[in-house]
Amino acid sequence: MRRFDTLTARAVAITGLVAVIAVVITAAVALPVTVRSANEDVRAALAGKANIAANAIEGRDVAGAAAREDARARKVAQTLRSEGIETVLIRDGRPDQPGLPPRVVADIAAGSPVTQRLLYQGQLMLAEGRPAGARDGIVLLQPVITATTRTVFNRLWIALGAGLLAGVLAGFLLARRLGRPLRQVAVAARRLSAGDRGVRAPLDAPTEVAAVSVALNELAAALTTSENRQRSFLMSISHELRTPLTTMKGYAEALADGVIGPDGAQRAGQTMLAESEHLDRLIEDLLVLARLEADDFPLELLPVDLVGLAAAAAESWSPRCSAVGVLLRVETPEHPVPVRTDPGRVRQVLDGLLENALRVSPQGAPVVIAVHDAGTNAVVEIRDGGPGFTDADLAVAFERGALYERYKGVRKVGSGLGLALANRLVARLGGRIDAGHAPEGGARMTVWLPR
């Protein structure tokens, strides 16, 4: 049964059926026209013969010619009957054969020609009558051509067979034309699912199939790009994880071997604590990203004043900025800017953006926390006086690990998670985050939160 589920079988069946239907519809339309035309041809031929016969038998009233004219008329009638034409002679207003309607006989006897269809001896006939002298004439009759079911089938079976054969052949060729590229696309899809990212589907196919091939090729390219980024991201994360672990392991071995004495134990412990906190933040960021992508992330929405939230963040970050010579500035309106959001998650976003800004800002450069009331939205900006972004950077700023790979070894970079995490957090809060150029010369991160 599965053999009939193939594209080839269905195409053959459909095109064959369409061919048969087309032949039948064509016959249904053309046959009545053909029958009408054939009857017109028969009537015209019958009229011509009726005119000739009437001329041949006319003249019975000539003196001494009656007997000869009667004999000639009978001979003409006999000749026509031998040709399959029913012939009725009318003499002195009386037909020599029964069955003609009296009205026809009367018209001929009155000298009027007759052209009509009539019933003669129980059969529908084409009648052509012509007068031939005083109260004389002749009427020729032939059966009307009709199309019965049998005659239709007898005339159409060759056409039906030819149409069915043509439909089957066309369906087979069409299925082969469509089926080959579809099979190639299926093979490419299976290879793609098996991990072959270099496979590409053929594009030399009908437009619709080519569109499927283009979509599959775009999917293969997107998977290749995504897997390359994922591989690069995993390598960078491995490096970020290994760095604090290596430091902690080195100090632990030094302490275990007694290389570090009591005087250096406190410093070693402080270093190990800082590295473990860095490692903890990195793992926490990874877990938060994983939960965000899995949509398993709780939010606690509360009324929040962004002005107060910005002031609290500035108070926490002011000592760190002062320690490295960075000028922290806060720009807020005099009135509150209330929103309904999760204050903890907003603070997490601000802390991540401030950490990025502080990392790249040189001594003496500013870092700005700004709050604006934008009607239906509340806006928080983090601006810095660091190296900033190029226009090309802005397009990939929130892609995980993109800027890390671009600037690794060029300037101070984080793990490549911070901006991606901020983007996902703000999206979960119903807002959006944009990257741009700051008037201070560095980068501007703008967080839009719905009021």
C-alpha positions as CSV (number, residue, x, y, z in Angstrom):
1,M,0.0,0.0,0.0
2,R,2.9,2.4,0.7
3,R,3.8,2.2,-3.0
4,F,0.6,4.3,-3.7
5,D,1.7,6.9,-1.2
6,T,4.6,8.0,-3.3
7,L,4.7,11.3,-5.2
8,T,5.0,9.3,-8.5
9,A,1.9,7.3,-7.9
10,R,-0.2,10.2,-6.8
11,A,1.0,12.4,-9.7
12,V,0.3,9.6,-12.2
13,A,-3.2,9.1,-10.7
14,I,-4.1,12.8,-10.6
15,T,-2.8,13.6,-14.1
16,G,-4.5,10.5,-15.6
17,L,-7.8,11.4,-13.9
18,V,-7.5,15.0,-15.1
19,A,-6.8,13.8,-18.6
20,V,-9.9,11.6,-18.6
21,I,-12.1,14.3,-17.1
22,A,-10.8,16.8,-19.8
23,V,-11.6,14.3,-22.6
24,V,-15.1,13.7,-21.2
25,I,-15.9,17.4,-20.7
26,T,-14.6,18.2,-24.1
27,A,-16.8,15.5,-25.6
28,A,-19.8,16.7,-23.6
29,V,-19.3,20.3,-25.0
30,A,-18.2,19.3,-28.5
31,L,-20.6,16.5,-29.3
32,P,-23.9,18.5,-29.4
33,V,-22.2,21.0,-31.6
34,T,-21.0,18.2,-33.9
35,V,-24.4,16.6,-34.0
36,R,-26.1,19.9,-34.8
37,S,-23.5,20.6,-37.6
38,A,-24.0,17.1,-39.0
39,N,-27.8,17.5,-39.1
40,E,-27.3,20.9,-40.9
41,D,-25.2,19.1,-43.4
42,V,-27.8,16.4,-43.9
43,R,-30.6,19.0,-44.2
44,A,-28.6,20.9,-46.8
45,A,-27.9,17.8,-48.9
46,L,-31.5,16.7,-48.5
47,A,-32.7,20.2,-49.7
48,G,-30.6,20.0,-52.7
49,K,-31.8,16.6,-53.7
50,A,-35.4,17.7,-53.1
51,N,-35.0,20.7,-55.5
52,I,-33.5,18.4,-58.2
53,A,-36.3,15.8,-57.7
54,A,-39.0,18.4,-57.8
55,N,-37.6,19.8,-61.1
56,A,-37.4,16.3,-62.5
57,I,-41.0,15.4,-61.9
58,E,-42.6,18.7,-62.7
59,G,-44.7,19.1,-65.9
60,R,-47.5,16.5,-65.5
61,D,-50.0,19.0,-66.8
62,V,-48.5,19.1,-70.3
63,A,-50.8,17.5,-72.8
64,G,-50.1,13.9,-73.5
65,A,-47.3,13.7,-70.8
66,A,-49.2,12.7,-67.7
67,A,-48.4,9.0,-68.0
68,R,-44.7,9.7,-68.8
69,E,-44.4,12.1,-65.9
70,D,-45.9,9.6,-63.5
71,A,-43.5,7.0,-64.5
72,R,-40.6,9.4,-64.2
73,A,-41.7,10.5,-60.8
74,R,-41.9,6.9,-59.6
75,K,-38.5,6.2,-61.0
76,V,-37.0,9.3,-59.2
77,A,-38.7,8.2,-55.9
78,Q,-37.3,4.6,-56.4
79,T,-33.8,6.0,-57.0
80,L,-33.9,8.1,-53.9
81,R,-35.2,5.3,-51.8
82,S,-32.4,3.1,-53.0
83,E,-30.0,5.7,-51.5
84,G,-31.7,5.4,-48.1
85,I,-33.8,8.5,-48.4
86,E,-37.5,8.1,-47.5
87,T,-39.5,9.6,-50.4
88,V,-43.2,10.5,-50.5
89,L,-44.8,11.5,-53.8
90,I,-47.8,13.8,-53.7
91,R,-50.2,13.6,-56.6
92,D,-53.4,15.7,-56.7
93,G,-52.8,16.5,-53.0
94,R,-52.6,12.8,-52.0
95,P,-49.3,11.1,-50.7
96,D,-48.3,7.8,-52.2
97,Q,-47.0,6.7,-48.7
98,P,-48.8,7.0,-45.4
99,G,-47.4,8.7,-42.3
100,L,-46.9,12.3,-43.4
101,P,-48.7,14.9,-41.2
102,P,-51.7,16.4,-43.1
103,R,-50.3,19.9,-42.6
104,V,-47.2,19.0,-44.6
105,V,-49.3,17.5,-47.5
106,A,-51.6,20.5,-47.5
107,D,-48.6,22.9,-47.7
108,I,-47.0,21.0,-50.6
109,A,-50.4,20.9,-52.4
110,A,-50.8,24.6,-51.9
111,G,-47.4,25.2,-53.6
112,S,-45.4,26.0,-50.4
113,P,-42.0,24.3,-49.7
114,V,-41.5,22.5,-46.4
115,T,-38.3,22.4,-44.2
116,Q,-38.8,21.0,-40.7
117,R,-38.4,18.1,-38.3
118,L,-41.4,15.8,-38.0
119,L,-42.4,12.4,-36.8
120,Y,-42.7,9.9,-39.7
121,Q,-43.7,6.4,-39.0
122,G,-42.7,6.8,-35.3
123,Q,-39.2,8.2,-36.0
124,L,-38.0,11.8,-35.9
125,M,-37.1,12.9,-39.4
126,L,-35.6,15.8,-41.3
127,A,-38.1,16.7,-44.0
128,E,-37.5,18.7,-47.1
129,G,-40.6,19.1,-49.3
130,R,-40.9,20.9,-52.7
131,P,-44.0,21.5,-54.8
132,A,-43.8,20.2,-58.4
133,G,-46.8,21.6,-60.3
134,A,-50.5,22.0,-59.4
135,R,-51.2,20.0,-56.2
136,D,-48.1,17.9,-56.9
137,G,-44.8,17.6,-55.1
138,I,-42.2,15.5,-53.4
139,V,-41.0,15.1,-49.8
140,L,-37.6,13.7,-48.8
141,L,-37.0,12.4,-45.3
142,Q,-33.9,11.3,-43.4
143,P,-33.5,10.3,-39.7
144,V,-32.3,13.1,-37.4
145,I,-28.7,12.3,-36.1
146,T,-28.7,11.9,-32.3
147,A,-25.9,11.0,-29.8
148,T,-26.7,8.1,-27.5
149,T,-24.4,6.9,-24.7
150,R,-23.2,4.0,-26.8
151,T,-22.4,6.2,-29.8
152,V,-20.6,8.6,-27.5
153,F,-18.5,5.8,-26.0
154,N,-17.9,4.3,-29.4
155,R,-16.6,7.6,-30.6
156,L,-14.6,8.5,-27.5
157,W,-12.9,5.3,-26.3
158,I,-9.9,6.0,-28.5
159,A,-9.7,9.6,-27.2
160,L,-10.2,8.4,-23.6
161,G,-7.4,5.9,-24.0
162,A,-5.1,8.4,-25.6
163,G,-5.9,11.0,-22.9
164,L,-5.3,8.5,-20.1
165,L,-2.0,7.3,-21.6
166,A,-0.9,10.9,-22.0
167,G,-1.9,11.7,-18.4
168,V,0.0,8.7,-17.0
169,L,3.1,9.6,-19.0
170,A,2.9,13.3,-18.0
171,G,2.4,12.4,-14.4
172,F,5.3,10.0,-14.4
173,L,7.6,12.6,-16.0
174,L,6.3,15.3,-13.6
175,A,6.9,13.1,-10.6
176,R,10.4,12.3,-11.7
177,R,11.1,16.0,-12.3
178,L,9.9,16.9,-8.8
179,G,10.9,13.7,-7.0
180,R,14.6,13.7,-7.8
181,P,15.4,17.1,-6.2
182,L,13.1,16.3,-3.3
183,R,15.0,13.1,-2.7
184,Q,18.2,15.0,-2.8
185,V,16.9,17.5,-0.3
186,A,15.8,14.6,2.0
187,V,19.3,13.0,1.7
188,A,20.9,16.4,2.5
189,A,18.6,16.8,5.5
190,R,19.5,13.3,6.9
191,R,23.2,14.1,6.5
192,L,22.7,17.4,8.2
193,S,20.9,15.7,11.1
194,A,23.8,13.3,11.3
195,G,26.2,16.2,11.9
196,D,27.5,16.9,8.3
197,R,27.4,20.7,8.3
198,G,29.1,21.0,4.9
199,V,26.2,19.4,3.0
200,R,24.1,21.6,0.7
201,A,20.9,20.9,-1.1
202,P,20.7,21.4,-4.9
203,L,19.2,24.6,-6.2
204,D,18.6,23.5,-9.9
205,A,15.0,22.5,-9.2
206,P,11.5,23.9,-9.6
207,T,10.9,27.2,-7.7
208,E,9.0,25.6,-4.8
209,V,11.6,22.8,-4.3
210,A,14.4,25.3,-4.8
211,A,12.9,27.4,-2.0
212,V,13.0,24.4,0.3
213,S,16.7,23.8,-0.7
214,V,17.5,27.4,0.1
215,A,15.8,27.2,3.5
216,L,17.7,24.0,4.3
217,N,21.0,25.5,3.1
218,E,20.4,28.6,5.3
219,L,19.6,26.2,8.2
220,A,22.9,24.4,7.6
221,A,24.8,27.7,7.5
222,A,23.1,28.9,10.7
223,L,23.8,25.7,12.5
224,T,27.5,25.9,11.4
225,T,27.7,29.5,12.7
226,S,25.9,28.6,16.0
227,E,28.1,25.6,16.6
228,N,31.2,27.5,15.9
229,R,30.1,30.2,18.3
230,Q,29.2,27.6,20.9
231,R,32.6,25.9,20.5
232,S,34.4,29.2,20.8
233,F,32.2,30.1,23.8
234,L,33.0,26.8,25.5
235,M,36.7,27.3,24.9
236,S,36.6,30.8,26.4
237,I,34.6,29.6,29.4
238,S,37.0,26.8,29.9
239,H,39.8,29.3,29.9
240,E,37.9,31.6,32.3
241,L,37.2,28.6,34.7
242,R,40.8,27.3,34.4
243,T,42.4,30.7,35.3
244,P,41.1,31.0,38.9
245,L,41.4,27.3,39.4
246,T,45.0,27.4,38.4
247,T,45.7,30.3,40.8
248,M,43.9,28.6,43.6
249,K,45.7,25.3,43.0
250,G,49.1,27.0,42.9
251,Y,48.5,28.7,46.2
252,A,47.1,25.5,47.7
253,E,50.1,23.5,46.7
254,A,52.4,26.2,48.0
255,L,50.6,26.2,51.3
256,A,50.6,22.3,51.4
257,D,54.4,22.2,50.7
258,G,55.2,24.8,53.2
259,V,56.6,27.2,50.6
260,I,54.4,30.0,52.0
261,G,55.1,30.7,55.6
262,P,52.9,32.1,58.3
263,D,53.6,35.7,57.1
264,G,52.3,35.0,53.6
265,A,49.4,32.8,54.5
266,Q,47.0,35.7,55.0
267,R,47.8,37.1,51.5
268,A,47.5,33.7,49.9
269,G,44.1,33.2,51.5
270,Q,42.9,36.6,50.3
271,T,44.0,35.8,46.8
272,M,42.3,32.4,46.9
273,L,39.2,34.0,48.2
274,A,39.1,36.6,45.4
275,E,39.6,33.9,42.8
276,S,36.9,31.7,44.3
277,E,34.5,34.6,44.3
278,H,35.3,35.3,40.6
279,L,34.7,31.6,39.9
280,D,31.4,31.7,41.8
281,R,30.2,34.7,39.8
282,L,31.1,33.0,36.6
283,I,29.2,29.8,37.5
284,E,26.3,31.8,38.7
285,D,26.1,33.7,35.4
286,L,26.1,30.4,33.5
287,L,23.3,29.0,35.7
288,V,21.2,32.2,35.2
289,L,21.7,32.0,31.5
290,A,20.7,28.4,31.4
291,R,17.6,29.0,33.5
292,L,16.6,32.0,31.2
293,E,16.9,29.9,28.1
294,A,14.8,27.2,29.7
295,D,12.2,29.8,30.8
296,D,12.6,28.4,34.4
297,F,13.2,31.8,35.9
298,P,11.1,33.3,38.7
299,L,10.4,37.1,38.8
300,E,9.0,39.1,41.7
301,L,7.3,42.2,40.4
302,L,7.1,45.1,42.8
303,P,6.6,48.9,42.6
304,V,10.2,50.3,42.3
305,D,11.6,53.9,42.1
306,L,14.4,53.8,39.6
307,V,15.9,57.0,41.1
308,G,16.3,55.3,44.4
309,L,17.6,52.1,42.8
310,A,20.2,54.1,40.9
311,A,21.3,55.9,44.0
312,A,21.8,52.6,45.9
313,A,23.9,51.2,43.0
314,A,26.0,54.3,43.0
315,E,26.6,54.1,46.7
316,S,27.8,50.5,46.4
317,W,30.0,51.1,43.4
318,S,31.5,54.4,44.5
319,P,34.3,52.9,46.6
320,R,35.4,50.6,43.8
321,C,35.4,53.4,41.2
322,S,37.4,55.7,43.6
323,A,39.9,52.9,44.2
324,V,40.9,52.9,40.5
325,G,40.5,56.6,39.9
326,V,37.3,56.5,37.9
327,L,34.7,59.3,38.4
328,L,31.3,57.9,39.1
329,R,28.5,60.3,38.3
330,V,24.7,60.0,38.8
331,E,22.1,61.9,36.7
332,T,18.5,61.5,37.9
333,P,15.4,63.8,37.8
334,E,14.2,65.5,40.9
335,H,11.0,63.5,40.9
336,P,10.6,59.7,41.3
337,V,10.5,57.4,38.3
338,P,8.3,54.5,39.3
339,V,8.0,51.2,37.5
340,R,6.6,47.8,38.4
341,T,9.4,45.3,38.0
342,D,11.8,43.0,39.8
343,P,14.2,45.2,41.7
344,G,16.7,42.4,42.3
345,R,16.9,41.6,38.6
346,V,17.2,45.2,37.6
347,R,20.0,45.7,40.1
348,Q,21.7,42.6,38.7
349,V,21.6,44.1,35.2
350,L,23.0,47.4,36.5
351,D,25.8,45.7,38.4
352,G,26.8,43.7,35.3
353,L,26.8,46.8,33.1
354,L,28.8,48.9,35.8
355,E,31.3,46.1,36.1
356,N,31.9,46.1,32.3
357,A,32.1,49.9,32.3
358,L,34.6,50.0,35.2
359,R,36.8,47.3,33.6
360,V,37.4,49.3,30.4
361,S,37.4,52.9,31.7
362,P,40.9,54.3,32.2
363,Q,41.9,56.4,35.2
364,G,40.2,59.8,35.3
365,A,37.4,58.7,32.9
366,P,33.8,59.0,33.9
367,V,31.2,56.3,34.5
368,V,27.6,57.6,34.5
369,I,24.4,56.2,35.9
370,A,21.5,58.1,34.3
371,V,17.7,57.7,34.8
372,H,15.1,59.3,32.5
373,D,11.3,59.4,32.4
374,A,10.3,58.5,28.8
375,G,6.5,58.5,29.0
376,T,5.4,54.9,28.8
377,N,8.9,53.7,29.5
378,A,11.5,54.3,32.2
379,V,15.1,54.5,31.0
380,V,18.3,53.7,32.8
381,E,21.7,54.4,31.1
382,I,25.2,53.3,32.0
383,R,27.7,55.3,30.1
384,D,31.5,55.2,30.3
385,G,34.6,57.0,28.9
386,G,36.3,53.9,27.8
387,P,37.3,52.8,24.2
388,G,33.6,52.2,23.3
389,F,32.2,50.2,20.4
390,T,32.4,50.4,16.7
391,D,29.3,50.3,14.6
392,A,30.1,46.6,13.8
393,D,30.4,45.9,17.5
394,L,26.9,47.3,18.2
395,A,25.3,44.7,15.9
396,V,26.7,41.7,17.9
397,A,27.1,43.4,21.3
398,F,24.5,41.1,23.0
399,E,25.6,37.8,21.3
400,R,27.2,35.5,23.8
401,G,31.0,35.6,23.6
402,A,31.0,37.7,20.4
403,L,32.9,40.7,21.8
404,Y,35.1,38.5,23.9
405,E,36.4,36.8,20.8
406,R,36.8,40.1,19.0
407,Y,38.8,41.9,21.7
408,K,40.6,39.0,23.5
409,G,44.2,40.0,23.9
410,V,43.4,43.5,22.7
411,R,41.9,45.1,25.8
412,K,40.4,44.0,29.1
413,V,37.4,41.7,28.5
414,G,35.2,39.7,30.8
415,S,33.9,36.2,30.3
416,G,31.7,37.1,27.3
417,L,28.5,36.4,29.4
418,G,27.7,39.8,30.9
419,L,25.9,41.6,28.0
420,A,24.1,38.4,26.9
421,L,22.9,37.9,30.4
422,A,21.7,41.5,30.7
423,N,19.9,41.2,27.4
424,R,18.0,38.1,28.4
425,L,17.2,39.5,31.9
426,V,15.7,42.8,30.5
427,A,13.7,40.8,27.9
428,R,12.2,38.7,30.7
429,L,11.3,41.9,32.5
430,G,9.3,43.0,29.4
431,G,11.8,45.6,28.3
432,R,14.8,46.0,26.0
433,I,18.4,47.0,26.1
434,D,20.3,48.9,23.4
435,A,24.0,49.6,22.8
436,G,25.3,52.9,21.4
437,H,27.9,55.5,21.6
438,A,28.2,57.6,24.7
439,P,28.9,61.4,24.7
440,E,31.7,60.7,27.2
441,G,33.5,58.9,24.4
442,G,32.8,55.3,25.4
443,A,29.9,52.9,25.3
444,R,26.3,53.6,26.2
445,M,24.0,50.9,27.5
446,T,20.3,51.9,27.6
447,V,17.8,49.8,29.5
448,W,14.1,50.5,28.6
449,L,11.5,49.2,31.2
450,P,7.8,49.5,30.6
451,R,6.0,51.8,33.1
